[in-house]
């Protein structure tokens, strides 16, 4: 790839001739922006002292060819925009990797001191961290603890090889520091080559990167061996550097405008023509008549040049973003003498009257300064302009749920573990359906990185491999790529990579799903359990193995997890109560079935099937009595129940290590007949709910009913991103996505009795939405602009009440509704509000675009923003819903239920 790399220092100057082609008022200009208020990244550190030179080279883009990058898509990450044009390359032993957004950035010291850098796709999805390449080829295995970091290149410093010099060390290059780059040979680069006999330079294919966030700015040069590589990296670095400049801006509105500019300026010439503006409006989900577009284009082309420069575009975009409600409130509270500003006393009054929020004068001034308040000339009074006021409205300072509830672990993590909802996975190893889908070790890494804290393994006897006699780490690290079909694997109980040494496998028994090594799974859990999250992980084992291989399971668990395993003896020493998440940090809790000889199973199922068929199916499950060595590691055990048609008894006097597993069907029956008993039982005992056994396609069920009755572990199929999995992700987005959420107080303490009377009334005005992403179902259609509407669902322990707004035609950019709704609330601490935006379709089912789940008790009153998420629970940048929220506590004389409300049916 690269044949030469040189590091040096420079003055923070830029090519003088670059200004004409890249004006400094555009976001992709070479001139670096001012230092971010958010602080700077780790500075570049090099040990070469070079002469200071100012680059003078004219910036010229490479000629278009087959390697031209695709058009920038702001809805994707940097890696998703850049990587599709870059072919994967083989990794090399000894490389250091930094993984982020499915990207691997690699560096290798090759022959004769040459440095090679590579960008490749990550095998499977990853979130971020450093890893080592442990073998040649394309298989990568993480080693050691992985931590989230900024995008960086790690490479060997090869400048100093003379004797008496300090040995070379790895040097990080943090891309977040790089503010500009110069393609072609720069003066700086040529000055470094003076007198050198061997430069390794070919075809003058050089890119020089500059960093300006440090007191002593740095630069470094990349030299390429071919025109094709040079062009690929030119475009890739263009995206990276422009994105960095945007992300280091402290103004969220300016960031939004810059992203729109990057989308529109397809030829990167620093200006927009009429066609580019027209395409941008379509990308933004906004449909305007051509005459209207032309009028706006002419209106904001202040210099009548026929193009929109960046400053003109900012005014154009701000005009499109202007909303009626913030403007009306600004006019209502602005100063009568100086109507251009909202001063401190007026802003305090706005917060009190509209936002139900009282702040001191000092706190009010601090909030105003955060959104750009200025001191007016003459009297020095602090005031908000109209734009500053709108910026407050659409910032995370004005979220309906405080931003800290998502970004930090804000809840009390010192209560017993049974007081928390726990993100849980069902049949974690499966990537597809339950009958013939593939199994994968990587699924454990994926779900743990998503915040899951309870993973499941179905364990069966495995036989020694006769295919690969090498054994060792190499065999284990390539298990996921073993060329064994699901059919042949199912027929042989194959344990890959362990010749002559039978070991257990993980698979969905008596099906055609493929098999993976139990050892591999346990090693994967150990490597990823606490990467981003210190809280305990529950490993749920369903054991179908013989006594001999159960002993092997125990040996593997002990050797891999070691002292991380939380034992039953430790639990008993805690006085019969589960320790808190903080006390269980970095601990592994083993869950399994304590079966006595003769017992068949202990998971109560109540699926509608013929009794004889059910009896035969249960016999096939072939549960085994647990061996002593494995039993000593089990802390959380499922209670044994006698018979198939037995009656369940929720006995709160049972020891706290005893729990129950129920199918989704059974929990509905419990709610109907033993609602209070179930909620009381889960205060000190665990209950796990799993999908019914007829969900062969790995679909999910609604977890709401089980959650609102205290069940801690509602196990869903993480491989299926359906509406119920989305609901699960929305809930566990709170509390910094740590996978644990403190249950409402009424589900943790005393007698849990739900109110039958209406105690509160919530009034919601749906004002407008911002920046809705395109509807994938309409992409490519002649009129593919969405027609959005909002669905509101109040979710209670026994009912669901639903309302919807009207449909707004052809506007996903900034649709407005201004429609009012009311809901009666019986249990404020428990009830939840689900907000979903749909695209109306005439000829098919309406398409869910974005949604959010909020706890009613946590909602702040007033005009508030709700950030919206996609189907996978990820927040969509700048996509929000503006609501006006009011929560009323009813006088006692009005408390009561109407017969009409009691008749409303609960949605199944």
ROVEX-644878 format. One line per 5 residues: number of its first residue (from 0); for each residue x, y, z of C-alpha. Coordinates in steps of 0.5 Angstrom, whole numbers. Each point is the difference from the previous one (the first is absolute). Layout:
<pts>
NUM) X/Y/Z | ...;
</pts>
This chain:
<pts>
0) 0/0/0 | 4/6/3 | 8/-1/-2 | 2/6/4 | -2/4/7;
5) 3/6/2 | -2/4/6 | 2/8/2 | -2/6/3 | -3/6/-4;
10) -3/7/2 | -7/0/0 | 0/3/-7 | -4/-2/-6 | 1/0/-8;
15) -1/7/-2 | -3/-2/-7 | -5/-4/3 | -4/5/2 | -3/1/-7;
20) -2/-6/-1 | -2/-2/8 | -3/7/3 | 1/0/7 | -7/1/2;
25) -2/-7/-3 | 1/-6/5 | 5/-4/-5 | 5/6/0 | 7/-2/1;
30) 0/6/6 | -1/-3/6 | -6/2/5 | 1/3/7 | 2/-5/5;
35) -6/-4/3 | -4/2/6 | 0/-7/2 | 7/-1/0 | 5/-3/-4;
40) 2/-7/-2 | 7/-4/2 | 5/4/-3 | 4/-3/-6 | 7/-2/3;
45) 6/-1/-4 | 8/0/1 | 2/3/-6 | 2/7/0 | 0/3/-7;
50) 0/7/-3 | -6/4/0 | -3/2/-7 | -6/3/-2 | -3/-5/-6;
55) -2/4/-6 | -3/-5/-5 | -6/1/-3 | -6/-5/2 | -2/-4/-6;
60) -5/-6/1 | 2/-6/-4 | -3/-2/-7 | -7/-4/1 | 1/-7/-2;
65) -3/-7/2 | 3/2/7 | -5/6/1 | -3/0/7 | -8/-1/0;
70) -4/6/2 | 0/2/7 | -5/-3/4 | -1/4/7 | -5/-5/3;
75) 6/-5/0 | 7/0/4 | 6/2/-3 | 2/-7/0 | -6/-2/-4;
80) 1/6/-5 | 7/-2/-1 | 1/-7/0 | -4/-3/-5 | 5/3/-5;
85) 6/-3/3 | 1/-8/-1 | 2/-4/6 | 7/-2/1 | 3/-5/3;
90) 3/1/7 | 7/-1/2 | 3/-3/7 | 2/5/5 | -4/5/-3;
95) -4/5/5 | -7/1/-1 | -5/5/2 | -7/-2/-1 | -6/5/-1;
100) -6/1/-4 | 1/-7/-3 | 7/3/-2 | 7/-3/1 | 6/5/-1;
105) 6/-4/0 | 8/2/-1 | 6/-5/-1 | 7/1/-1 | 2/-3/-6;
110) 6/-2/-4 | 6/5/0 | -4/5/6 | -6/1/-5 | -6/1/4;
115) -7/-2/-3 | -7/2/2 | -6/-3/-1 | -8/1/1 | -4/-6/0;
120) -7/-3/2 | -1/-3/6 | -2/-7/0 | -7/1/3 | -2/6/4;
125) 4/3/5 | 0/6/5 | 7/2/1 | 7/-2/3 | 7/-2/-1;
130) 1/-7/-2 | 6/-4/-2 | 1/-4/-7 | 2/-7/3 | 1/-4/-7;
135) 0/2/-7 | -6/0/-4 | -6/3/1 | -3/-3/6 | 1/5/6;
140) 0/-1/7 | -1/5/6 | 5/-1/5 | 0/3/7 | -5/6/2;
145) -3/4/-5 | -2/7/1 | -3/5/-4 | 4/6/-3 | 1/5/-5;
150) 1/-2/-8 | 8/-1/0 | 5/-3/-4 | 6/-3/4 | 6/-1/-3;
155) 8/-2/1 | 4/6/0 | 6/-1/-4 | 4/6/-1 | 5/-1/5;
160) 4/-6/-1 | 7/2/2 | 4/-2/6 | -1/4/6 | -7/2/-2;
165) -6/-2/4 | -3/-6/-2 | -6/1/-5 | -7/-1/4 | -7/0/-3;
170) -3/7/-1 | -7/2/-1 | -3/4/-5 | -7/3/2 | -4/1/-6;
175) -4/5/5 | 6/5/0 | 1/0/-8 | -4/6/-2 | 3/1/-8;
180) 4/-4/-5 | 4/2/-6 | 0/-5/-6 | 6/0/-5 | 7/2/2;
185) 0/5/5 | 6/5/2 | 0/-3/6 | 1/-7/-2 | 5/2/-6;
190) 4/4/6 | 0/-7/4 | 3/-4/-6 | 6/5/-2 | 6/-4/-1;
195) -3/-7/2 | 3/-5/-5 | -6/-5/1 | -7/3/1 | -4/-6/-2;
200) -5/6/-4 | -3/-2/-6 | -5/4/-5 | 0/6/5 | -6/-3/3;
205) 0/3/7 | -5/2/5 | 2/5/6 | -4/0/6 | 0/6/5;
210) -2/0/7 | -1/7/4 | -3/-2/7 | 7/0/3 | 4/5/3;
215) 6/-2/-5 | -4/-2/-6 | 2/-7/-4 | 0/-2/-7 | 1/-7/-4;
220) 0/-2/-7 | -3/-7/-3 | 3/-2/-6 | -3/-5/-5 | 2/-5/-5;
225) -6/1/-5 | -4/5/-3 | -6/-4/2 | 2/-1/8 | 1/8/0;
230) -7/1/-3 | -3/-5/5 | 3/3/6 | -1/8/-3 | -7/-1/1;
235) 0/-4/6 | 4/5/4 | -4/6/-3 | -6/-3/3 | 4/-2/7;
240) 3/7/0 | -7/4/-2 | -4/-4/5 | 6/1/6 | -1/8/-2;
245) -8/-1/1 | 1/-4/7 | 4/5/3 | -4/6/-1 | -4/2/6;
250) -6/2/-3 | -5/-6/-1 | -4/4/-5 | 6/2/-4 | 2/-7/0;
255) -7/-2/-3 | 1/5/-5 | 7/-2/-2 | -3/-7/-1 | -5/2/-4;
260) 5/4/-4 | 5/-6/-1 | -6/-4/-3 | -2/6/-5 | 7/2/-2;
265) 1/-7/-4 | 6/3/-4 | 3/3/6 | 1/7/-4 | -2/4/6;
270) -7/2/-3 | -6/-2/-1 | -4/0/-7 | -8/0/-1 | 1/-7/-2;
275) 4/-2/7 | -5/4/4 | -6/-4/-3 | 3/-7/1 | 1/2/7;
280) -7/2/2 | -2/-7/-3 | 6/-3/5 | -3/4/6 | -7/-3/-1;
285) -3/7/-3 | -5/1/-6 | 0/7/-2 | -3/2/-7 | 6/2/-5;
290) -3/7/0 | 1/1/8 | 7/-3/-1 | 2/4/-5 | -3/6/4;
295) 4/-2/6 | 6/-1/-4 | 0/7/-3 | -2/3/7 | 6/-3/4;
300) 5/1/-6 | 2/7/3 | 6/2/-5 | -4/-3/-6 | 6/-4/-2;
305) -5/-6/-2 | 3/-4/5 | -1/-1/8 | 6/1/4 | 1/-3/7;
310) -3/6/4 | -6/1/-5 | -1/-7/1 | 0/0/7 | -6/6/0;
315) -4/-4/-5 | 1/-7/4 | -2/4/7 | -6/3/-4 | -3/-7/-2;
320) 2/-2/8 | -4/6/3 | -6/-2/4 | -7/3/2 | 0/-2/7;
325) 7/3/2 | -1/6/-4 | -7/1/4 | 3/-1/7 | 6/5/-2;
330) -4/5/-2 | -5/-1/6 | 6/1/5 | 5/4/-3 | 2/7/2;
335) -5/6/-2 | 6/5/0 | 5/-5/-4 | -4/-5/-4 | 6/-3/-2;
340) 1/-4/6 | -3/-4/6 | 4/3/6 | 1/-4/7 | -6/2/3;
345) -5/-2/-6 | 4/-6/-1 | -1/-2/8 | -8/1/-1 | 0/-4/-7;
350) 3/-6/4 | -5/1/6 | -6/1/-4 | 1/-5/-6 | 5/-5/2;
355) -2/0/8 | 7/1/2 | 3/5/5 | 7/2/-1 | 4/5/4;
360) 3/6/-4 | 7/-3/0 | -2/-7/-2 | -5/4/-6 | 6/4/-2;
365) 4/-7/-1 | -5/-3/-4 | -1/6/-4 | 8/0/-1 | 0/-7/-2;
370) -5/1/-6 | 4/6/-2 | -3/6/4 | 4/7/-1 | 1/6/4;
375) -3/6/-4 | 4/6/-2 | -1/6/5 | -3/-3/6 | 3/-7/0;
380) -6/-4/1 | 0/-7/-1 | -5/-2/-6 | -3/-5/-4 | -1/1/-8;
385) -5/-3/-4 | 5/-5/-2 | 3/-1/7 | -7/-2/2 | -2/-4/-5;
390) 7/-4/1 | -2/-1/7 | -7/-3/-2 | 3/-5/-5 | 6/-2/5;
395) 1/-6/5 | -1/5/5 | -7/0/-1 | -1/-7/0 | -7/-3/3;
400) 4/-5/3 | 7/3/3 | 6/-2/-5 | 4/-3/6 | -6/-5/1;
405) 3/-3/-7 | 7/2/0 | 2/-2/8 | -1/-5/5 | -5/4/3;
410) -4/-5/5 | 2/-3/6 | 4/-6/-1 | 1/-2/7 | -7/-4/1;
415) -1/-7/0 | 1/-3/-7 | -7/-3/0 | -2/8/0 | 2/1/-7;
420) -3/-2/-7 | 6/-4/-4 | 1/0/-7 | 0/-7/-2 | 1/-4/-7;
425) -4/-7/-2 | 4/-5/-3 | 6/5/-1 | 4/-4/-5 | -5/0/-5;
430) 1/5/-6 | -7/-2/-4 | -6/-5/2 | 0/-5/5 | 0/-6/-5;
435) 5/0/-5 | 4/7/1 | 7/1/1 | 3/0/7 | 6/5/2;
440) 5/2/5 | 0/7/-2 | -8/1/2 | 3/0/7 | 4/6/-1;
445) -5/3/-4 | -5/0/6 | 4/1/5 | 3/7/-3 | -8/2/-1;
450) 0/0/7 | -3/-7/1 | 1/-3/7 | -3/-7/0 | 2/-5/-6;
455) -2/-7/-1 | 4/-7/-2 | -4/-6/-2 | 6/-5/2 | 0/-7/-3;
460) 6/-6/-1 | 5/1/-5 | 4/-5/-4 | 8/1/-1 | 2/3/-7;
465) 3/-4/-5 | 0/5/-5 | 5/5/3 | 6/-3/4 | 4/6/1;
470) -4/2/6 | 2/6/4 | -2/7/0 | 0/0/-8 | -5/-5/0;
475) -4/4/5 | 0/7/-3 | -2/-3/-7 | -7/-3/3 | -4/4/-3;
480) 2/-1/-7 | 1/-8/0 | -3/-2/-6 | -6/-5/3 | -7/0/-3;
485) -5/1/6 | -3/-7/-3 | 7/-3/1 | 1/3/7 | -7/-2/3;
490) 1/-7/-2 | 7/-1/3 | 0/5/6 | 7/2/-2 | 4/4/5;
495) 5/4/-5 | 8/0/1 | 1/-5/6 | 3/-6/-3 | -1/-6/5;
500) -3/4/5 | -8/0/0 | -3/7/3 | -7/3/0 | -3/4/-5;
505) -5/5/0 | -6/-1/-5 | -8/0/0 | -1/-8/1 | -3/-4/-5;
510) 0/5/-5 | 4/1/-6 | 3/6/3 | 8/0/0 | 4/-1/6;
515) 6/4/3 | 5/-1/5 | -2/1/7 | 7/2/2 | 0/5/-5;
520) -7/3/2 | 3/0/7 | 6/4/-2 | -4/5/-4 | -4/1/6;
525) 6/1/4 | 3/5/-5 | -6/4/-1 | -4/0/6 | 3/6/3;
530) 3/4/-6 | -5/6/1 | -4/-2/6 | 3/-2/7 | -7/-3/3;
535) -1/-8/1 | -2/-5/-6 | -4/-5/1 | 2/-7/-4 | -6/-4/-1;
540) 1/-7/-1 | -5/-5/-3 | 4/-7/1 | -1/-6/-4 | 7/-3/1;
545) 2/-6/3 | 3/0/7 | 7/-1/-4 | -1/6/-4 | -3/4/6;
550) 6/-1/3 | 4/3/-6 | -5/6/0 | 2/1/8 | 7/0/-2;
555) 0/5/-6 | -5/5/4 | 5/-1/6 | 7/1/-4 | -3/6/-4;
560) -4/4/5 | 4/-2/6 | -2/5/6 | -5/4/-4 | -5/-6/1;
565) -5/2/6 | -1/-6/4 | -6/-2/4 | 4/0/7 | 1/8/-2;
570) -7/1/-1 | -2/-4/7 | 5/4/4 | -4/7/-3 | -6/-2/5;
575) -4/-3/-5 | -1/6/-5 | 3/1/-6 | 6/5/0 | 0/7/-4;
580) 2/1/-7 | 6/4/3 | 2/-6/4 | 0/-5/-6 | 4/4/-4;
585) 4/-4/-5 | -3/-7/3 | -3/-5/-4 | -7/-4/2 | -1/-7/-2;
590) -7/-2/-1 | -2/-7/-1 | -5/-5/2 | 1/-4/6 | -3/-7/-2;
595) -1/-6/4 | 1/-7/-3 | -7/-1/-3 | -2/7/-1 | -2/2/-7;
600) 0/7/-1 | -2/7/4 | -2/5/-5 | -8/0/1 | -2/1/-7;
605) -8/1/-2 | 0/-1/-8 | -6/-2/-3 | 2/-7/-3 | -2/-7/1;
610) 2/-3/6 | 3/-6/-3 | 4/4/-5 | 2/4/6 | 2/-6/4;
615) 4/-3/-5 | 4/7/-2 | 1/1/8 | 4/-7/0 | 4/2/-6;
620) 3/6/4 | 4/-5/4 | 2/4/6 | 5/-3/4 | 1/0/8;
625) 6/5/1 | 6/-2/2 | 4/2/7 | 5/4/-3 | -4/4/-5;
630) -6/1/6 | 5/3/4 | 1/6/-5 | -7/1/0 | -3/6/4;
635) -7/1/-4 | -4/-6/0 | -7/-1/-3 | -5/-3/5 | -2/-8/-2;
640) -7/-1/-1 | -4/-6/1 | -3/-3/-7 | -3/4/-6 | -7/2/2;
645) 2/2/7 | -2/7/3 | 5/5/1 | 1/3/7 | 4/6/1;
650) 3/-1/6 | 3/7/3 | 3/-4/6 | 5/-4/-5 | 7/1/0;
655) 2/6/-4 | 5/-4/-5 | -6/-4/-2 | -4/3/-6 | -5/-2/-6;
660) 0/0/-7 | -7/1/-4 | -2/0/-7 | -3/7/-3 | -7/-4/1;
665) 1/-2/7 | 1/7/2 | -6/3/-3 | -4/-5/4 | 4/2/6;
670) -2/7/-1 | -7/-2/-1 | -1/-4/7 | 6/2/4 | 2/7/-2;
675) 2/2/7 | 3/-6/2 | 5/0/-6 | 2/7/2 | 1/-1/7;
680) 4/-7/-2 | 5/4/-4 | 2/5/5 | 5/-5/3 | 0/-6/-5;
685) 2/0/-8 | -5/-2/-5 | 2/-1/-7 | -5/0/-6 | 1/-3/-7;
690) -3/0/-6 | -5/-6/-1 | 3/-6/-4 | -4/1/-6 | 4/6/-2;
695) 4/-4/-5 | 2/7/-4 | 3/3/6 | -5/5/0 | -1/4/7;
700) -6/1/5 | -2/7/3 | 4/0/7 | -4/6/3 | -5/-5/4;
705) 6/-4/3 | 4/7/2 | -6/3/3 | -1/-6/4 | 7/0/3;
710) 3/-5/-4 | 7/1/-1 | 3/-4/-6 | -5/0/-6 | 4/-3/-5;
715) 0/2/-7 | 3/-3/-7 | 5/6/-1 | 1/-3/-7 | -7/3/-2;
720) -1/7/0 | -7/0/0 | -5/5/3 | 1/-3/7 | 7/-1/0;
725) 0/8/-2 | -4/1/7 | 5/-4/4 | 6/4/-3 | -4/7/1;
730) -1/-2/8 | 7/-2/1 | 3/6/-4 | -1/3/7 | 5/0/5;
735) 6/1/-4 | -2/-7/-4 | 3/-4/6 | -6/-5/-1 | -2/1/7;
740) -6/4/2 | -3/2/7 | -7/-3/0 | -6/5/2 | 0/1/8;
745) -7/-4/0 | 3/-6/-3 | 6/0/5 | -3/1/7 | -6/-2/4;
750) -7/-2/-3 | 0/1/-7 | -8/2/-2 | -1/4/-6 | -5/6/1;
755) -7/-1/-3 | -1/7/0 | 2/6/-5 | 5/4/4 | 3/4/-5;
760) -1/3/-7 | 5/1/-5 | -1/5/-5 | 5/0/-7 | 0/5/-5;
765) 4/-3/-6 | 3/6/-3 | 4/-2/-6 | 6/-5/-2 | 7/2/-3;
770) 5/-4/-5 | -4/-7/0 | 4/-5/-4 | -3/-2/-7 | -5/-6/0;
775) 4/-6/-3 | -6/-2/-3 | -1/6/-5 | 7/0/-2 | 0/0/-8;
780) -7/2/0 | -2/6/-5 | -3/4/7 | 4/-3/5 | 0/5/5;
785) -4/-2/6 | -7/1/3 | 2/0/8 | -5/-1/6 | 1/-1/7;
790) -3/-6/4 | 0/1/8 | -1/-6/4 | -1/0/8 | 2/-7/2;
795) -2/-2/7 | 0/-6/4 | -7/-3/-3 | -1/5/-6 | 2/4/-6;
800) -3/6/-2 | 2/3/-7 | -1/6/-4 | 2/3/-6 | 1/7/-4;
805) -2/1/-7 | 5/-1/-6 | 4/6/-2 | 1/-1/-8 | 7/0/-3;
810) 4/3/6 | 5/-4/4 | 5/6/1 | -4/4/5 | -8/-3/0;
815) -4/4/5 | -7/-3/3 | -1/5/6 | -5/-5/3 | -3/-2/7;
820) -1/-6/3 | -2/-2/8 | 2/-7/3 | -3/-2/7 | 6/-3/4;
825) -1/-5/6 | 7/-2/2 | 5/6/-2 | 6/-4/3 | -1/-6/-5;
830) -4/3/-6 | 4/1/-6 | -1/4/-7 | 2/-2/-6 | 1/5/-6;
835) 0/-3/-7 | 1/4/-7 | -3/-4/-6 | 0/1/-7 | -7/0/-3;
840) -1/-5/-6 | -6/-1/-4 | 1/-7/-3 | 4/-3/6 | 1/0/7;
845) 2/6/3 | 8/0/1 | 3/2/7 | 5/5/-1 | 3/2/7;
850) -3/-1/7 | 2/1/8 | -2/-3/6 | -1/5/7 | -2/-1/7;
855) -6/4/1 | 3/2/7 | 7/2/-2 | -3/5/-6 | 1/8/1;
860) -6/4/-1 | 0/6/-5 | 3/0/-7 | 4/-5/-1 | 4/-5/-5;
865) 0/-7/0 | 6/-3/-4 | -2/-6/-5 | 3/-6/-1 | 0/-5/-6;
870) -2/-7/0 | 6/-3/4 | -1/5/5 | 6/5/-2 | -1/8/0;
875) -1/3/-7 | 4/6/0 | -4/7/1 | -7/-4/-1 | -4/2/5;
880) -8/1/2 | -2/7/4 | -5/-1/5 | -4/4/5 | -1/-4/6;
885) -4/1/6 | -1/-5/6 | -6/2/4 | -2/-3/7 | -7/-1/1;
890) -4/2/6 | -2/-6/5 | -7/2/-2 | 1/-1/-7 | 4/-7/1;
895) -4/-6/-3 | -1/-4/-6 | -5/0/-5 | -4/-6/-3 | 3/2/-7;
900) 7/0/2 | -1/-7/4 | -3/-3/-7 | 7/2/-4 | 3/-7/-2;
905) 7/-1/1 | 4/-1/-6 | 4/-7/0;
</pts>
